[in-house]
Amino acid sequence: MHPPGSAMAGDEPRVSREDEWLWGWDRTPGIVSVWAEPSGRAIVWRRIPDTGALVREDERYRPWILLDRMDDLHHLGSRLARDGGDAPFRFRELDGPGALRFLVSAEDGAALANAVLHGASRRLNQQLRHLRDLGPGSAFALPPEEQYLVATGRTYFRDLAFDQLHRLQFDLETTGLDATRNRIFMVAVLDASGAPHVLEADGEGDAAEADLIRRLVALICEADPDVIENHNLHGFDLPFLATRARKLGVPLALGRLAKLGLRERAARRGTARGDDPSRRVRFVAPGRELIDTMDAVMRYDFSARELPGHGLKAVARHLGVAAPDREYVPGAQIHTIYRTDPERIRRYATDDVEEVAAISRVLGGAAFALARMAPRRYERLADAGPATGVIDPLLVRAYLRAGAALPAHAPWDGTPHSGAALHLFATGVARRVVKADVASLYPSLMRAYRIGPAPDHLGALVALVDRLVEQRLAAKASGRAAPPGSAERHTHEAMSAAMKLLVNSAYGYLAAGGGLTRFADVHAANEVTRRGRETLNFMCRELAARGVTLLEADTDGVYFAVPEGWTEADERRVVAEVDALLPPLVQLEFDGRYAAMLSHEPKNYALLGYDGTLLLRGVAFRSSRSEPYGEAFLRRALPLLFAGDITGLRGEYLATLRALRTRELSTYDVSSRVRLTKSPERYAETRETRRELAYEALLASGRTRWRVGERVRVYRTQGGGAGVVASTDDDTGGVSDPRDYDVDHYSRLLRDTFAVRLARALTAADFAEVFAAADQLSLFAPSTASMHTVLDSRPVPASTAPSAAAITS
């Protein structure tokens, strides 16, 4: 049975139900945006794949709600009937054991919600104002666009490539960061053709700024993009623009439905509303998708863990999309420099939007591909976490497509969630290191042993994982076969990345406690982790039996060192031999080889490639809060450590100490980036009992107002004070650089926070000598030339893991 409003074409070839669950069933091509309203009105904008023309289609759909009972609607009398009649309110009873088994629809969603609330209020003898007052176990409704997409089986972007979207980037240049008192003086825009535009205020008063905003709105409307993008769009540019437009009385009609202006929606990451940092919202421009490339950057770095930071310039440089002659300007100096050298700031602003466009193309493909699968707006999928944000709508659509009742969110029954396997077999420096990847271990075990949540009586979660893995392999193969750099290759690679994201989040969805997901099942999750521990222990035992030295193992893979004289062929052979002993759907793959590895703590290590590339993993080596001078020291010190140049390592340490003491290092270099979690009022309440560096720094700089969620760079000054570094995350420097930092504090920090991360590579005595200050060396200190790195290996514990036969049974 189909949900209300199903629009499945009769002449389309029949596909499997699992493919319908994953892709939807309506093949309408080129949807680039959907705007639906509770009234049952839906507007669909489509980009025709062959011609690129944009068409608008106005449609009607029947808003719907899932309920656990029908008695709250008995008061409707003859206006309520089963599906198939012409009554204004209709219902269908769904099959299966789920609690939410009555699918009720109406011509108008507000009338339907009011009817439910009227009946429930009478039943409970209390006034209910919103469906959420009934609780998630009694009623379930989606936002209007998702109701429409679920009901019709449609998805975004069918038959479109990413490069066929009409994308526009814009970036504000402002006189400061406070929208209540600072102004916009320039906006850089890159339209869908790639042509740059720079709009500037003709003066410094309200009228000039208002005129600038009107010209920006007119340019966007004329360009008519499907997507508007920027880096930190929802964290800064749109909130700032909206505040200034409201203050100046300028309508901000950025969408395709000008009369609606900008709307708001709840979001995981956006701008705070009020003093509650947990309440975040994002703006919505009806008819266009608003994409923040920061989301793609954070999603990418969550898995890759290789970006030096999340700021625009840092990411562009890392990805290789920054132009060689890219203009860099310290953030706090932009407006000052504009007054004397406006052309430089024009180049800077244009470079910003060009980098946004490039980053979006490199990293945005995964969200684009997800939108071709999940019944949710593109901009919401770009912002969503993969588990509840993507898998949940897929499962809801699957159940309604199958005519099956949905389970309610079940409360946690108190069963603890068993942890994943994690082994640290050695610390220190290892040579000739191999990584064997346990490809998507937990989802593979779910597939191999058909482990799914008990409430999922359709088996939809495991079925979706099956389809995702199969089609990801096909997408990977198609991507390799396509010409390098082609749009076809980019599309297939993006689809493969999106499917990998979903596959790897399936276990997280299953294991989510406290009723966070509809199909959470801690007992099934514990069975997966039990099998995972057995499988990982078995792999480690088999690898060790073949003569390697185990270093670290977890669900992501196994690192081990091989004996001197082994070739790459030997390394691959060992991995293949152990892989052959595993269950058919569980794979151990050769995933890389490295010249050396520093194993510091579990999931905290540094790798040196045979080509000299240095990779850092874990918060011990990479953290957004770390002071730049410390991380820079580690990046210079690690190659010396791997080379066995202990004399050079000590020299690097002393050189960094000297740079601190002579104040060669900038204030930015010693600052740390912190996120503000307290409002000025909240901090004032606790200040007398607990002083905190970040807030004291703001107060010392003269700032008495700040936003919850705002990030600032702060440092410790001489005499125990605190200061703020006047720069952005991307651009070092500021209006001034006082270099009044506490040298003794940052000298101690260099040793006790950063150098200590190298401690396991040396004996305790050698570490104490290498990282002693010049005036602290003992009289009989040994020569660093005689020192060498060490590896402290621990024996593989006797295993009670099952045999190969038991593992594969």
Buried (B, 14 or more C-beta within 10 A) or exposed (E): EBBBBBBBEEEEEEEEBBEBBBBBBBBBEBBBBBBBBBBBBBBBBBBBBEEEEBEEEEBEBBBBBBBBBBEBBEEBEEBBBEBEEEBBBBBBEBBBEBBBBBBBBBBBBEBBBEBBBBBBBEEEEEEBEEBEBBEBBBBBBBBBBBBBBBBBBBBBBBBBBBEBBBBBBBBBBBBEBBBEEBBBBBBBBBBBEEEBBBBBBEEEEEEBBBBBBBBBBEBBBEBBBBBBBBBBBBBBBBBBBBBBBEBBEBBBBBBBBBEBBBBEBEBEBBBBBEEEBEBBBBBBBBBBBBBBBBBBBBBBBEEEBEBBBBBBBBBBBBBEBBEEEBBEBBBBBBBBBBEEEBEBBBBBBBBBBBBBBBBBBBBBBBBBBBBBBBBBBBBBBBBBBBBBBBBBBBBBBBBBBBBBBBBBBBEBEEEEBBEBBBBBBBBBBBBBBBBBBBBBBBBBBBBBBEBBBEBBBBEBBBBBBBBBBEBBEBBBEBBEEBEEEEEBBBBBBBBBBBBBBBBBBBBBBBBBEEBBBBBBBBEBBBBBBBBBBBBBBBBBBBBBEBEBBBBBBBBBBBBBBBEEEBEEEBBBBBBEBBBEBBBEBBBBBBBBBBBBBBBBBBBBBBBBBEEEEBBBBBEBBBEBEBBBBBBBBBBBBBBBBBBBBBBBBBBBBBEBBEBBBEBEBBBBBBBBBBEBBBBBEEBEEEBEEEEBBBBBBBBBBEBEEBBBBBBBBBBBBEEEBBBBBBBBBBBBBBEEBBBBBBBEBBBEBBBEBBBBBBBBBBBEEBBBBBBBBEEEEEEEEEEBEEBEBBBEBEEBEEEEBBEBEEBBE
